[in-house]
Amino acid sequence: MLLTNDDVERLERLGFHRSYFSREINGWLELKNVDGRCAFNDGRRCLVYEGRPEGCRSYPVVHSGGRAVIDGDCPHGEEFEIEPGSDERLVALVARLKSERRKTK
C-alpha cells in the first residue's frame, strides 16, 4: 500500500514513528507488512482505523489501467461494489502519489 505525505503525517500525529510503519522503495513510501500483515493490524483489527491511509479507505477498490476495479486478491471482493466517483478519486490519489514520489539515484 503506497502512502501519501498526508497519510504519514496523520499516522505520526497518532504517535507512530514513520520507521515503524513505512519504508521507501524506489522513491515510493510504502506501508510496512510484518509477519504477512499490515504493521497496524494486531491480528484482529486495525489499530489506526480512523486514521488509516487513503488507500486503505478505498480498499478493495484499487486503481488499475486508469480505472477503479475490485482487487482480485481480496477474499471478500464479491461483497463490494464500486461507488460512483471512484474512478476520479483514485485517479486523483494516483496523481498525488506520483507528484510526491521521491527522486532516486
FIZAMI-329390 format. One record per residue (C-alpha): residue in one letter; residue number from 1; x, y, z. Coordinates in nm, 3 decimals. Layout:
@res->A, n->NUM, xx->X, yy->Y, zz->Z .
...
This chain:
@res->M, n->1, xx->0.000, yy->0.000, zz->0.000 .
@res->L, n->2, xx->0.152, yy->0.331, zz->-0.106 .
@res->L, n->3, xx->0.135, yy->0.623, zz->0.138 .
@res->T, n->4, xx->0.078, yy->0.991, zz->0.071 .
@res->N, n->5, xx->0.260, yy->1.256, zz->0.271 .
@res->D, n->6, xx->-0.074, yy->1.330, zz->0.441 .
@res->D, n->7, xx->-0.105, yy->0.963, zz->0.542 .
@res->V, n->8, xx->0.241, yy->0.971, zz->0.700 .
@res->E, n->9, xx->0.174, yy->1.296, zz->0.885 .
@res->R, n->10, xx->-0.162, yy->1.170, zz->1.014 .
@res->L, n->11, xx->-0.008, yy->0.845, zz->1.142 .
@res->E, n->12, xx->0.280, yy->1.033, zz->1.305 .
@res->R, n->13, xx->0.027, yy->1.257, zz->1.485 .
@res->L, n->14, xx->-0.123, yy->0.938, zz->1.627 .
@res->G, n->15, xx->0.214, yy->0.875, zz->1.792 .
@res->F, n->16, xx->0.379, yy->0.633, zz->1.550 .
@res->H, n->17, xx->0.728, yy->0.690, zz->1.410 .
@res->R, n->18, xx->0.744, yy->0.657, zz->1.032 .
@res->S, n->19, xx->1.013, yy->0.388, zz->1.058 .
@res->Y, n->20, xx->0.758, yy->0.171, zz->1.242 .
@res->F, n->21, xx->0.500, yy->0.174, zz->0.963 .
@res->S, n->22, xx->0.671, yy->0.277, zz->0.638 .
@res->R, n->23, xx->0.965, yy->0.209, zz->0.414 .
@res->E, n->24, xx->1.088, yy->0.375, zz->0.099 .
@res->I, n->25, xx->1.128, yy->0.165, zz->-0.213 .
@res->N, n->26, xx->1.241, yy->0.326, zz->-0.539 .
@res->G, n->27, xx->1.113, yy->0.663, zz->-0.421 .
@res->W, n->28, xx->0.773, yy->0.537, zz->-0.307 .
@res->L, n->29, xx->0.666, yy->0.539, zz->0.059 .
@res->E, n->30, xx->0.504, yy->0.206, zz->0.130 .
@res->L, n->31, xx->0.314, yy->0.074, zz->0.431 .
@res->K, n->32, xx->0.519, yy->-0.197, zz->0.603 .
@res->N, n->33, xx->0.396, yy->-0.551, zz->0.644 .
@res->V, n->34, xx->0.507, yy->-0.751, zz->0.946 .
@res->D, n->35, xx->0.455, yy->-1.127, zz->0.954 .
@res->G, n->36, xx->0.235, yy->-1.106, zz->0.644 .
@res->R, n->37, xx->0.004, yy->-0.829, zz->0.760 .
@res->C, n->38, xx->-0.004, yy->-0.453, zz->0.790 .
@res->A, n->39, xx->0.210, yy->-0.306, zz->1.069 .
@res->F, n->40, xx->-0.112, yy->-0.166, zz->1.220 .
@res->N, n->41, xx->-0.303, yy->-0.494, zz->1.219 .
@res->D, n->42, xx->-0.277, yy->-0.673, zz->1.553 .
@res->G, n->43, xx->-0.424, yy->-0.995, zz->1.413 .
@res->R, n->44, xx->-0.781, yy->-0.897, zz->1.494 .
@res->R, n->45, xx->-0.826, yy->-0.536, zz->1.392 .
@res->C, n->46, xx->-0.670, yy->-0.220, zz->1.256 .
@res->L, n->47, xx->-0.511, yy->-0.016, zz->1.535 .
@res->V, n->48, xx->-0.545, yy->0.311, zz->1.341 .
@res->Y, n->49, xx->-0.877, yy->0.256, zz->1.166 .
@res->E, n->50, xx->-1.000, yy->0.615, zz->1.198 .
@res->G, n->51, xx->-0.660, yy->0.746, zz->1.079 .
@res->R, n->52, xx->-0.582, yy->0.476, zz->0.823 .
@res->P, n->53, xx->-0.418, yy->0.565, zz->0.489 .
@res->E, n->54, xx->-0.630, yy->0.673, zz->0.192 .
@res->G, n->55, xx->-0.553, yy->0.355, zz->0.001 .
@res->C, n->56, xx->-0.690, yy->0.150, zz->0.292 .
@res->R, n->57, xx->-1.004, yy->0.363, zz->0.298 .
@res->S, n->58, xx->-1.089, yy->0.272, zz->-0.061 .
@res->Y, n->59, xx->-0.978, yy->-0.095, zz->-0.049 .
@res->P, n->60, xx->-1.071, yy->-0.337, zz->-0.203 .
@res->V, n->61, xx->-1.134, yy->-0.084, zz->-0.479 .
@res->V, n->62, xx->-0.797, yy->-0.017, zz->-0.641 .
@res->H, n->63, xx->-0.665, yy->0.173, zz->-0.942 .
@res->S, n->64, xx->-0.576, yy->-0.043, zz->-1.242 .
@res->G, n->65, xx->-0.543, yy->0.056, zz->-1.605 .
@res->G, n->66, xx->-0.675, yy->0.406, zz->-1.539 .
@res->R, n->67, xx->-0.993, yy->0.293, zz->-1.366 .
@res->A, n->68, xx->-1.132, yy->0.167, zz->-1.038 .
@res->V, n->69, xx->-1.160, yy->-0.212, zz->-1.005 .
@res->I, n->70, xx->-1.212, yy->-0.460, zz->-0.721 .
@res->D, n->71, xx->-0.878, yy->-0.616, zz->-0.618 .
@res->G, n->72, xx->-0.887, yy->-0.974, zz->-0.743 .
@res->D, n->73, xx->-0.675, yy->-1.086, zz->-0.447 .
@res->C, n->74, xx->-0.931, yy->-0.969, zz->-0.190 .
@res->P, n->75, xx->-1.106, yy->-1.277, zz->-0.048 .
@res->H, n->76, xx->-1.421, yy->-1.070, zz->0.015 .
@res->G, n->77, xx->-1.416, yy->-0.874, zz->-0.312 .
@res->E, n->78, xx->-1.752, yy->-1.005, zz->-0.429 .
@res->E, n->79, xx->-1.915, yy->-0.835, zz->-0.128 .
@res->F, n->80, xx->-1.824, yy->-0.488, zz->-0.257 .
@res->E, n->81, xx->-1.944, yy->-0.259, zz->-0.533 .
@res->I, n->82, xx->-1.758, yy->0.025, zz->-0.697 .
@res->E, n->83, xx->-1.923, yy->0.350, zz->-0.590 .
@res->P, n->84, xx->-1.989, yy->0.633, zz->-0.835 .
@res->G, n->85, xx->-1.691, yy->0.869, zz->-0.845 .
@res->S, n->86, xx->-1.437, yy->0.601, zz->-0.752 .
@res->D, n->87, xx->-1.254, yy->0.635, zz->-1.084 .
@res->E, n->88, xx->-1.200, yy->1.008, zz->-1.033 .
@res->R, n->89, xx->-1.099, yy->0.972, zz->-0.666 .
@res->L, n->90, xx->-0.845, yy->0.700, zz->-0.739 .
@res->V, n->91, xx->-0.703, yy->0.882, zz->-1.042 .
@res->A, n->92, xx->-0.654, yy->1.189, zz->-0.819 .
@res->L, n->93, xx->-0.488, yy->0.974, zz->-0.549 .
@res->V, n->94, xx->-0.252, yy->0.817, zz->-0.804 .
@res->A, n->95, xx->-0.164, yy->1.163, zz->-0.940 .
@res->R, n->96, xx->-0.087, yy->1.286, zz->-0.587 .
@res->L, n->97, xx->0.127, yy->0.980, zz->-0.514 .
@res->K, n->98, xx->0.321, yy->1.035, zz->-0.837 .
@res->S, n->99, xx->0.379, yy->1.402, zz->-0.753 .
@res->E, n->100, xx->0.507, yy->1.311, zz->-0.405 .
@res->R, n->101, xx->0.741, yy->1.035, zz->-0.521 .
@res->R, n->102, xx->1.096, yy->1.097, zz->-0.412 .
@res->K, n->103, xx->1.362, yy->1.102, zz->-0.678 .
@res->T, n->104, xx->1.608, yy->0.814, zz->-0.651 .
@res->K, n->105, xx->1.960, yy->0.791, zz->-0.786 .
